[in-house]
Each structure stands twice: as C-alpha cells, then as structure tokens.
Amino acid sequence: MLKLLKWIDYLTHGREGVATSWPLPARIVVVCFLFSVGIGFISALVNLHFQEAGPGKVLPDGEDVVRAYHGEPGKTQLERLLSAPEALPFNGSGSMRAAFTEKKGGGLKSAMKAVAAERSMDLAIPAEAEHAKAEVLRRRDGERLALIAWIRSGAPESTFDEKGFELKGDLAKLPITKDYLVHGEGGTVKVHLQAIVTDRCCRCHAKGVGGSGAKYPLETYEDVKDYLIPDVNQGKSLDHLALTTHVHLLAFSVLYGLTGMLFALTAWPLWMRLLIAPAPILFAVLDISFWWLARLDEPYGPMFAKAIMVSGGLVGLSLGAQIVLGALGLFRLPGKIVIVLIMIVGAAIGLGIKVKVVDPYMAKQIAASKHLVD
C-alpha cells in the first residue's frame, strides 16, 4: 500500500521534497510564516484564558468547558451571571459579577466616604482607606448574594420592590449597604432588591443610556423576569455558535490548508506527510462538531464538552508538528541547526515571559479570587 502511494506521489509531482529545492529567500519566507502561525496559535490560547478559564487557571479545565459550551442546567441566566467568576468577560455570556466590585461597580469613592463617616475613619490614612474600601466591597458582595438568594427562592415579584425580600438565617448576617435595608416587623431584615438592581445594573441596562446594555433593560420586574427562567441549556447560544463556526471554519481551512500544503512539500517520509499534513484541519472540524454536540442533554452534552479539550489539544499538537517539522524539512543539516537555535531562543523568551509576566499575573488572580465570598 505504501509503495502504491509513493508511486502515485511520484507521478503527481515527480519527486519528494519539492520545497527543499525552492530558492533560499522563498524558504525563509515560509519559515517566517510558520513561526508567525505558531505565535498566533499561542495568542489564541491567551484569548481562551481570558474568555473561558476560571480564576487561577491558565487554560479552561473540564468544569470551565462544560459551563461555557453545555451550560449549567437549572440556573437562570441572571444567577449564572451573578455567580460566575469575575475573571470571565464582562458580558451576557461571561460574568456580571464585576458590577458589584471596584472594576465595574462605580461610585467606589463616595461609598468609601460614607463608610469613613460612619466609622470615623480618615481616608487620608492608607490603612484606613484600604479598610473602608474592603468594607464597601464586602457590602456589595452581600447585595449580590442577596439577589442570588432571592432568585433561588423563586424570585417572587412581591418581594422585589420596596416591600423588601426577607433575609433569614445566615442570610440575615450578610453585610449590605444600609441604603438598601428595609427593617420589617419583629426585627426582620429585608432588602430592597429593585434599588440594588437600579444602582448596580441600570447604569448600563436602561433604555436611553446608550451602549449595547441598553438593549437589555433591567428597570422593572417585567424586564428582570426575562432572565429568571431556568434553562436546560445555557451554553453558547445557537447564533453565537453559527457565527463562530462560520468564521473559524473559513479561517482554519485557509490557514491550516497552507501549513499542511507546505508540510506536504517537504522531504519527510510520505507516511508522515500523509498523517500530519491534513491533521489540523480534520481535528478542527472535529473540535467544532463537539461545540454543537455539547448542547445535547446530559449525560452526552457534558461528555462532548469535555471532549473539546482533547480535540483542541490534537489541533495544537498536529499544528505544532507541522510548524517544527515543516521548518526543519526545508533545509539540510546547517539550516536545521539554525532553525533549532531559533526555536531554543524562542523557548527561552517564552519561559522568561512565563516567569516574569504570567506567573505574577496568575498569583494576583488567585489572591483576588480568595477575597470573593462564594
């Protein structure tokens, strides 16, 4: 069978290793192209970290992938957005937790002044200013947890407005900004949830404010109710999947087709070229197929979602093989030595970036996540 394939290969282009006969400038351009593709793939992994990985994770794990592509059955969209890690993108498919923190919450300085006046603190003193800030964030997180508790109780309309939602048991101990507390009969503690939503969310989610958030107003209970329906599947929406499938398949077909064709023209053994040349395209199609299959009901949906990590890894490995072997296959021994040295320098730079940039960033992210109350 292999002899037959070699014979067909010989008839179609006459000899193996066509790329090795190209002029030196052409081969240098090809190497630069292959290396740029590799850097682009690494940047895609960085984007994947910011889009889907949980706090303190370099890349999404099984839990993150299931949440992103299959969803969390039984949760309403509002609860999911309020409970998702703050490190996720600040949008309707990521997390809105930052609306209750210093990142997107707004009004932090005025809230700190209120706490300082309440506790006779001097914000000019760094330690006291930090304490005031921590107290503001604690209260805002209490507001977030009160909203989640209301959602889990069935989100009754009667307790959304100024009448207040009663906080019972441990919930009554939540630190909440005093402006939102409603003291009921018998010493009950209630919270005005509509006022919280107005202050924390309607700065963006209100008609007439401008921006994309204005398309999804949260000014009334009727507005909020649209996001209080438990959904069996809250992963990536069909329109999002259709758009990303269209974009990714077209881009992958061109990019991986070029890298595969260049590798196919090198002097590596035919069986190796047959296996590796088409591999990234095939694994990319498989990967995108798993995106859609992840929407199936349990247990199959989560199973296919986790398989995305495998198919994505195979795309990376096969593309890496094309880049490394393709670059080496363009040259004889002296050129191969130069390519290896370039790769070693690139690996050293990557290691330096990891130690100096990535590791400190991850440490800060983990430390920040520990301060959030789950």
C-alpha positions as CSV (number, residue, x, y, z in Angstrom):
1,M,0.0,0.0,0.0
2,L,2.8,2.4,0.9
3,K,4.6,1.6,-2.3
4,L,1.4,2.4,-4.3
5,L,1.1,5.7,-2.5
6,K,4.8,6.5,-3.2
7,W,4.2,5.7,-6.9
8,I,1.2,8.0,-7.0
9,D,3.1,10.7,-5.2
10,Y,6.0,10.3,-7.7
11,L,3.7,10.6,-10.7
12,T,1.9,13.7,-9.3
13,H,5.0,15.8,-8.7
14,G,7.9,13.8,-9.8
15,R,10.0,13.7,-6.6
16,E,9.8,14.1,-2.9
17,G,10.8,17.2,-1.1
18,V,9.8,19.8,-3.6
19,A,10.1,22.6,-1.0
20,T,13.8,21.8,-0.4
21,S,14.5,22.9,-4.0
22,W,13.0,26.3,-3.6
23,P,15.2,29.4,-3.5
24,L,16.6,30.3,-0.1
25,P,14.5,33.6,0.1
26,A,11.3,31.6,-0.5
27,R,12.2,29.1,2.2
28,I,13.0,31.9,4.7
29,V,9.5,33.4,4.0
30,V,7.9,30.0,4.6
31,V,9.8,29.7,7.9
32,C,8.7,33.2,9.0
33,F,5.1,32.3,8.1
34,L,5.2,29.0,10.0
35,F,6.6,30.7,13.1
36,S,4.0,33.5,12.9
37,V,1.3,30.9,12.8
38,G,2.7,29.4,15.9
39,I,2.8,32.7,17.7
40,G,-0.8,33.3,16.5
41,F,-1.9,30.0,18.0
42,I,-0.3,30.9,21.3
43,S,-2.2,34.2,21.3
44,A,-5.4,32.2,20.7
45,L,-4.6,30.3,23.9
46,V,-4.2,33.6,25.7
47,N,-7.6,34.7,24.5
48,L,-9.0,31.4,25.6
49,H,-7.7,32.0,29.1
50,F,-9.5,35.4,29.3
51,Q,-12.7,34.1,27.7
52,E,-13.3,30.8,29.4
53,A,-10.8,29.9,32.1
54,G,-11.7,30.3,35.8
55,P,-9.6,32.3,38.3
56,G,-6.1,31.0,38.7
57,K,-6.3,28.6,35.7
58,V,-4.0,29.0,32.7
59,L,-6.5,27.3,30.4
60,P,-10.1,26.1,30.9
61,D,-10.5,22.8,32.7
62,G,-13.4,20.4,32.4
63,E,-15.7,22.4,34.6
64,D,-15.0,25.6,32.7
65,V,-15.6,23.9,29.3
66,V,-18.8,22.3,30.4
67,R,-20.0,25.7,31.8
68,A,-19.1,27.5,28.6
69,Y,-20.4,25.0,26.0
70,H,-23.1,23.0,27.7
71,G,-24.2,25.4,30.4
72,E,-25.4,24.9,34.0
73,P,-28.8,23.3,33.8
74,G,-31.4,24.7,36.3
75,K,-29.7,28.1,36.7
76,T,-31.4,31.2,35.5
77,Q,-29.3,33.5,33.3
78,L,-29.3,36.2,36.0
79,E,-28.0,33.8,38.7
80,R,-25.3,32.5,36.3
81,L,-24.1,36.0,35.5
82,L,-24.0,36.9,39.2
83,S,-22.2,33.8,40.4
84,A,-19.7,33.3,37.5
85,P,-16.1,34.1,38.2
86,E,-15.3,37.8,37.9
87,A,-12.3,37.0,35.6
88,L,-14.7,36.0,32.8
89,P,-15.6,38.5,30.2
90,F,-18.0,41.3,31.3
91,N,-20.9,40.4,29.1
92,G,-24.0,38.3,28.8
93,S,-22.2,35.0,28.2
94,G,-19.5,35.6,30.8
95,S,-20.0,37.3,34.2
96,M,-21.6,40.4,35.6
97,R,-20.1,40.0,39.0
98,A,-17.8,42.9,38.4
99,A,-20.9,45.2,38.6
100,F,-20.6,44.8,42.4
101,T,-16.9,45.3,42.7
102,E,-14.4,48.1,42.1
103,K,-13.9,47.1,38.5
104,K,-17.3,48.0,37.1
105,G,-19.4,48.9,40.2
106,G,-18.8,52.7,40.1
107,G,-19.3,55.1,43.0
108,L,-16.5,53.5,45.0
109,K,-15.0,56.7,46.3
110,S,-18.4,58.1,47.5
111,A,-19.2,54.7,49.1
112,M,-15.8,54.8,50.9
113,K,-16.6,58.3,52.2
114,A,-19.9,57.1,53.6
115,V,-18.2,54.2,55.4
116,A,-15.5,56.6,56.7
117,A,-18.1,59.0,58.0
118,E,-20.0,56.2,59.6
119,R,-16.9,54.8,61.4
120,S,-15.0,58.0,62.0
121,M,-12.2,57.0,59.6
122,D,-9.7,59.2,57.9
123,L,-9.3,58.2,54.2
124,A,-6.0,60.2,54.1
125,I,-4.5,57.4,56.1
126,P,-3.7,54.5,53.6
127,A,-4.6,51.7,56.1
128,E,-7.9,53.2,57.0
129,A,-8.7,53.9,53.3
130,E,-8.0,50.3,52.5
131,H,-10.2,49.2,55.4
132,A,-13.0,51.4,54.1
133,K,-12.6,50.0,50.6
134,A,-12.7,46.4,51.9
135,E,-15.9,47.1,53.8
136,V,-17.6,48.7,50.8
137,L,-16.7,45.6,48.7
138,R,-18.0,43.3,51.5
139,R,-21.3,45.1,51.5
140,R,-21.6,45.0,47.7
141,D,-20.9,41.3,47.7
142,G,-23.7,40.9,50.3
143,E,-26.0,42.7,47.9
144,R,-25.0,40.2,45.1
145,L,-25.6,37.2,47.4
146,A,-29.0,38.6,48.5
147,L,-30.0,38.8,44.8
148,I,-28.9,35.2,44.2
149,A,-30.9,34.1,47.3
150,W,-34.0,35.9,46.0
151,I,-33.6,34.1,42.6
152,R,-33.2,30.7,44.3
153,S,-36.3,31.4,46.3
154,G,-38.4,31.6,43.2
155,A,-37.9,35.3,42.5
156,P,-41.3,36.4,43.7
157,E,-42.4,39.8,42.4
158,S,-44.0,40.8,45.7
159,T,-40.6,40.9,47.4
160,F,-38.7,42.7,44.6
161,D,-39.8,46.3,45.3
162,E,-39.6,48.5,48.4
163,K,-41.6,45.9,50.5
164,G,-38.3,44.0,50.6
165,F,-37.1,40.5,50.4
166,E,-36.6,39.0,53.9
167,L,-33.2,37.6,54.7
168,K,-33.5,34.6,57.0
169,G,-30.9,32.6,58.9
170,D,-27.4,33.2,57.8
171,L,-28.6,35.5,55.1
172,A,-29.6,38.0,57.8
173,K,-25.9,38.3,58.7
174,L,-24.9,39.4,55.2
175,P,-23.2,42.8,55.2
176,I,-25.3,45.0,53.0
177,T,-25.2,48.8,52.2
178,K,-27.6,50.4,54.7
179,D,-29.5,52.3,52.0
180,Y,-30.9,49.0,50.7
181,L,-32.1,47.6,54.0
182,V,-35.8,47.6,55.0
183,H,-36.5,46.8,58.6
184,G,-39.7,44.9,59.0
185,E,-41.9,43.9,61.8
186,G,-40.5,41.8,64.6
187,G,-36.9,42.8,63.8
188,T,-36.9,41.1,60.4
189,V,-34.2,42.2,58.0
190,K,-35.4,42.9,54.4
191,V,-33.5,44.2,51.4
192,H,-34.8,46.4,48.6
193,L,-33.6,44.4,45.6
194,Q,-35.0,46.7,42.9
195,A,-32.9,49.6,44.3
196,I,-29.8,47.4,44.1
197,V,-30.5,46.4,40.5
198,T,-31.1,50.1,39.6
199,D,-27.9,51.2,41.1
200,R,-25.6,48.3,40.1
201,C,-27.1,47.3,36.8
202,C,-29.2,50.1,35.3
203,R,-26.3,52.4,34.7
204,C,-25.9,50.3,31.6
205,H,-29.1,48.3,31.4
206,A,-31.6,51.0,30.9
207,K,-33.4,52.5,27.9
208,G,-31.8,55.7,26.7
209,V,-28.4,55.3,28.3
210,G,-26.7,54.2,25.1
211,G,-24.4,51.3,24.5
212,S,-25.1,47.6,24.0
213,G,-26.5,47.2,27.5
214,A,-29.5,49.5,26.7
215,K,-30.8,46.7,24.5
216,Y,-31.4,44.6,27.7
217,P,-33.1,46.9,30.2
218,L,-33.5,45.8,33.8
219,E,-35.5,48.8,35.1
220,T,-38.7,46.9,36.1
221,Y,-39.6,43.4,37.4
222,E,-41.0,42.6,34.0
223,D,-37.6,43.4,32.5
224,V,-35.8,41.3,35.0
225,K,-38.3,38.4,34.7
226,D,-36.9,37.6,31.2
227,Y,-33.7,36.4,32.8
228,L,-35.3,34.4,35.6
229,I,-36.4,31.4,33.6
230,P,-34.3,28.3,34.4
231,D,-32.9,26.9,31.2
232,V,-31.9,23.4,30.4
233,N,-29.0,24.6,28.3
234,Q,-27.2,27.9,28.9
235,G,-24.0,27.2,27.0
236,K,-23.1,29.2,23.9
237,S,-26.2,30.3,22.0
238,L,-27.1,29.0,18.6
239,D,-26.5,32.3,16.9
240,H,-23.1,32.6,18.6
241,L,-22.2,29.0,17.5
242,A,-23.3,29.7,14.0
243,L,-21.2,32.8,13.8
244,T,-18.1,31.3,15.3
245,T,-18.4,28.1,13.2
246,H,-18.6,30.2,10.0
247,V,-15.6,32.4,10.9
248,H,-13.5,29.6,12.3
249,L,-14.0,27.0,9.6
250,L,-13.2,29.6,6.8
251,A,-10.1,30.8,8.7
252,F,-8.9,27.3,9.6
253,S,-9.5,25.9,6.1
254,V,-7.2,28.6,4.7
255,L,-4.6,28.7,7.5
256,Y,-4.2,25.0,8.2
257,G,-4.5,24.3,4.4
258,L,-1.5,26.4,3.8
259,T,0.6,25.0,6.7
260,G,-0.5,21.5,5.6
261,M,0.4,22.1,2.0
262,L,3.8,23.5,2.9
263,F,4.5,20.4,5.1
264,A,3.3,18.1,2.4
265,L,6.0,19.6,0.1
266,T,8.9,18.8,2.4
267,A,11.2,15.8,2.2
268,W,9.9,14.0,5.3
269,P,8.7,10.3,4.7
270,L,5.5,10.0,2.8
271,W,3.6,8.2,5.6
272,M,4.5,11.1,7.9
273,R,3.2,13.7,5.5
274,L,0.1,11.7,4.9
275,L,-0.7,11.7,8.6
276,I,0.3,15.2,9.6
277,A,-0.5,17.4,6.6
278,P,-4.3,17.1,6.9
279,A,-4.5,16.5,10.6
280,P,-5.1,20.1,11.9
281,I,-8.0,20.7,9.5
282,L,-9.6,17.3,10.4
283,F,-9.2,17.9,14.1
284,A,-10.5,21.5,13.8
285,V,-13.7,20.2,12.1
286,L,-14.0,17.6,14.9
287,D,-13.5,20.3,17.5
288,I,-16.2,22.5,16.1
289,S,-18.5,19.5,15.9
290,F,-18.1,19.0,19.6
291,W,-19.1,22.6,20.2
292,W,-22.5,21.8,18.8
293,L,-22.8,18.3,20.3
294,A,-22.1,19.8,23.7
295,R,-25.6,21.3,23.6
296,L,-27.2,17.8,24.0
297,D,-28.9,16.9,27.2
298,E,-27.0,15.1,30.0
299,P,-25.0,12.9,30.1
300,Y,-24.0,13.4,26.5
301,G,-23.7,17.2,26.4
302,P,-21.1,17.4,29.2
303,M,-19.2,14.5,27.7
304,F,-18.8,16.2,24.3
305,A,-18.0,19.5,26.0
306,K,-15.1,17.8,27.8
307,A,-14.0,16.2,24.5
308,I,-13.4,19.7,23.2
309,M,-10.2,19.8,25.4
310,V,-9.0,16.7,23.6
311,S,-9.8,17.8,20.1
312,G,-8.4,21.2,20.7
313,G,-5.2,19.7,22.1
314,L,-4.9,17.5,19.0
315,V,-5.3,20.6,16.8
316,G,-2.4,22.2,18.7
317,L,-0.2,19.2,18.6
318,S,-0.6,18.5,14.9
319,L,-0.2,22.2,14.0
320,G,2.9,22.3,16.2
321,A,4.3,19.2,14.4
322,Q,3.7,20.9,11.0
323,I,5.5,24.1,12.2
324,V,8.5,22.4,13.7
325,L,8.9,19.6,11.2
326,G,8.0,21.8,8.3
327,A,10.6,24.4,9.2
328,L,13.3,21.7,9.7
329,G,12.3,19.9,6.5
330,L,13.1,22.9,4.3
331,F,16.8,22.8,5.0
332,R,19.8,20.4,5.1
333,L,21.8,20.0,8.2
334,P,23.3,23.5,8.5
335,G,19.9,25.1,8.1
336,K,18.4,22.6,10.5
337,I,20.9,23.7,13.2
338,V,20.0,27.4,12.7
339,I,16.2,26.6,12.9
340,V,16.8,24.6,16.2
341,L,18.8,27.5,17.6
342,I,16.0,29.9,16.7
343,M,13.5,27.6,18.5
344,I,15.7,27.4,21.6
345,V,15.8,31.2,21.7
346,G,12.1,31.4,21.3
347,A,11.5,28.9,24.1
348,A,13.8,30.9,26.4
349,I,11.9,34.0,25.7
350,G,8.6,32.2,26.3
351,L,10.0,30.9,29.6
352,G,11.0,34.4,30.6
353,I,7.6,35.7,29.8
354,K,6.0,33.0,31.9
355,V,8.2,33.7,34.9
356,K,8.1,37.5,34.7
357,V,4.6,38.1,33.5
358,V,2.3,35.0,33.5
359,D,3.2,33.6,37.0
360,P,2.8,37.0,38.8
361,Y,-0.5,37.6,37.0
362,M,-1.9,34.2,37.9
363,A,-0.8,34.7,41.6
364,K,-2.6,38.0,41.7
365,Q,-5.7,36.5,40.1
366,I,-5.8,33.7,42.7
367,A,-5.3,36.1,45.6
368,A,-8.1,38.3,44.3
369,S,-10.5,35.3,43.9
370,K,-9.9,34.3,47.6
371,H,-11.4,37.6,48.7
372,L,-14.7,37.0,47.0
373,V,-17.4,35.4,49.0
374,D,-19.0,32.5,47.3
